[in-house]
Amino acid sequence: MNKGEALRFAKEIGIWVHSKTNHGQVKNDRRTVMAISVFQHVLDVADGIVVLIEKNLPGVAWTLARPLSEGYTQGVWLQTCATDSQLDSYAKGVCPKHQTLVKDIGSDPETGGAFIKGMMEKNSKDFHNLTHGGIEHISRHITEAAIEPNYDDDEIVKLLKMRNQYYMLVSFFLLRAMGKDETVLELNDKWELWSDAL
């Protein structure tokens, strides 16, 4: 898959998810509202990645990969395992460290923990090296002819595929919270249809 195809799939996934989740209704309880708010922000970050890549700003797009991952982890934690006192603390701006969230979620595929741990293992180097400026970005801006973004297309496709995986999983949580069981089944079909982009 090339960068153009990956962008096309990312936009297609985004349009489909927004068409199914925008203006959806969820229970008005604190846990659900907090988790859905975090998940909505994760979708915004994911949409930002697409916009930045379209504008040939892949370095800035890569700086959003770690917040994308950590936001998803926070949303899963809030939705599935935060205690009432942890919800109180979170509402006051106190969130446990990422590793604590991962530990609390566990590694069961049912909780989403297996995905979170797998993504961390697979991408931790990129999350750390490309979140901040520095040599990893500088080295991707220097060519013999110019100083400009020169990220390998494979790196950009990798980021878009990662983004798409988070997008699909967030949409699963959103659709479940909205009680859209039929659309969850559609999502499963879309997962198969878009498998090359994930």
C-alpha positions in Angstrom: 0.0 0.0 0.0 1.4 3.4 -0.9 0.9 6.7 0.9 -2.0 7.9 -1.3 -3.9 4.7 -0.9 -3.3 4.8 2.9 -4.7 8.4 3.0 -7.7 7.4 1.0 -8.5 4.5 3.4 -7.9 6.7 6.4 -10.4 9.3 5.1 -12.9 6.7 4.2 -12.7 5.1 7.6 -13.1 8.5 9.3 -16.1 9.5 7.2 -17.9 6.2 7.9 -17.2 6.3 11.7 -18.4 9.9 11.9 -21.5 9.1 9.9 -22.4 6.4 12.5 -21.3 8.2 15.7 -22.0 12.0 15.2 -25.0 13.1 17.3 -25.2 9.7 19.0 -26.7 9.5 22.5 -25.0 7.9 25.4 -26.0 7.3 29.1 -25.5 10.5 31.1 -23.4 8.8 33.8 -20.0 10.1 34.8 -18.0 7.1 33.7 -19.6 7.0 30.3 -19.4 10.7 29.7 -15.7 10.9 30.7 -14.7 7.9 28.7 -16.6 9.0 25.6 -15.1 12.5 25.9 -11.6 11.0 25.9 -12.5 8.7 23.0 -13.9 11.7 21.0 -10.6 13.5 21.6 -8.7 10.4 20.4 -10.7 10.6 17.1 -9.8 14.3 16.8 -6.1 13.5 17.3 -6.4 10.7 14.6 -8.2 13.1 12.2 -5.4 15.6 12.9 -2.8 13.0 11.8 -4.6 12.7 8.4 -4.7 16.5 7.9 -1.1 16.9 8.8 0.0 14.2 6.4 -2.1 15.7 3.6 -0.3 19.0 4.3 3.2 17.2 4.0 3.8 17.6 7.8 4.5 14.0 8.6 6.9 14.9 11.5 4.1 16.8 13.3 1.7 13.9 12.5 4.2 11.5 14.1 4.2 13.6 17.3 0.6 12.7 17.7 1.1 9.0 17.7 1.9 8.7 21.3 -1.0 11.0 22.5 -3.3 8.9 20.2 -2.1 5.7 22.0 -2.2 7.1 25.5 -5.6 8.7 25.0 -7.0 5.4 23.8 -5.5 3.7 26.9 -7.1 6.4 29.2 -10.5 5.9 27.5 -10.4 2.2 27.9 -9.3 2.5 31.6 -12.1 5.0 32.3 -14.7 2.9 30.6 -13.7 -0.5 31.9 -11.9 -0.4 35.2 -11.4 3.0 36.9 -12.9 3.0 40.5 -15.2 5.8 41.6 -12.4 7.4 43.6 -10.2 7.2 40.5 -12.9 8.9 38.5 -13.1 11.6 41.2 -9.3 12.2 40.8 -9.4 12.1 37.0 -12.1 14.7 37.1 -9.7 16.9 39.1 -7.0 16.4 36.5 -5.1 13.6 38.2 -4.5 10.5 36.0 -2.4 7.5 37.0 0.8 7.0 35.0 0.4 5.2 31.7 2.0 2.0 33.0 -0.5 1.9 35.9 -3.4 2.3 33.4 -2.0 -0.6 31.3 -1.5 -2.7 34.4 -5.1 -2.0 35.6 -6.5 -2.9 32.2 -4.6 -6.1 32.0 -3.7 -8.1 29.0 -7.1 -9.8 28.2 -8.2 -9.3 24.6 -11.7 -8.7 26.0 -10.6 -5.6 27.9 -8.5 -4.2 25.0 -5.4 -4.8 27.1 -3.8 -7.2 24.6 -4.1 -4.6 21.8 -2.7 -1.8 24.0 0.3 -3.9 25.1 0.9 -5.1 21.6 0.9 -1.6 20.2 3.2 -0.4 22.9 5.7 -3.2 22.2 5.5 -2.7 18.5 5.7 1.1 18.5 7.3 2.2 21.7 10.5 3.3 20.0 8.6 5.5 17.5 6.3 6.8 20.3 9.4 8.0 22.2 11.7 9.1 19.4 9.1 10.8 17.2 7.0 12.5 19.9 9.6 15.2 20.6 11.8 17.0 18.2 15.4 16.0 17.9 17.7 13.9 15.8 15.0 11.5 14.7 13.1 14.4 13.0 16.2 16.3 12.0 17.6 13.3 10.2 14.3 13.0 8.2 14.6 16.7 7.0 18.1 16.7 5.6 18.8 15.6 2.1 21.6 16.5 -0.3 19.4 18.9 -2.1 17.2 20.5 0.6 16.0 20.8 4.2 12.4 19.7 4.1 10.2 16.8 5.3 11.7 13.6 3.8 10.0 10.8 5.7 9.9 7.4 4.1 6.5 6.5 2.6 6.6 3.2 4.6 6.8 5.3 7.8 3.8 7.3 6.8 1.8 4.3 5.8 2.7 2.6 9.2 1.4 5.7 11.1 -1.8 5.8 9.1 -2.4 2.1 9.6 -1.8 2.5 13.4 -4.2 5.5 13.3 -6.8 3.4 11.6 -6.6 0.6 14.1 -7.2 3.0 17.0 -10.0 4.7 15.0 -11.8 1.4 14.5 -11.4 0.4 18.2 -12.6 3.7 19.4 -15.6 3.5 17.2 -16.4 0.1 18.7 -16.5 1.7 22.2 -18.6 4.6 20.9 -21.1 2.4 19.1 -21.5 0.1 22.1 -22.0 3.1 24.4 -24.7 4.4 22.0 -26.4 1.0 22.0 -26.0 0.7 18.2 -25.6 -3.1 18.1 -26.5 -3.3 14.4 -23.8 -0.8 13.5 -21.3 -2.8 15.6 -22.0 -5.7 13.2 -21.4 -3.4 10.3 -18.1 -2.4 11.9 -17.0 -6.0 12.0 -17.7 -6.2 8.2 -15.8 -3.0 7.6 -12.9 -4.4 9.6 -12.6 -7.2 7.0 -13.2 -4.8 4.1 -10.5 -2.4 5.4 -8.1 -5.1 6.6 -5.2 -4.0 4.3 -5.4 -0.5 5.8 -5.2 -1.7 9.4 
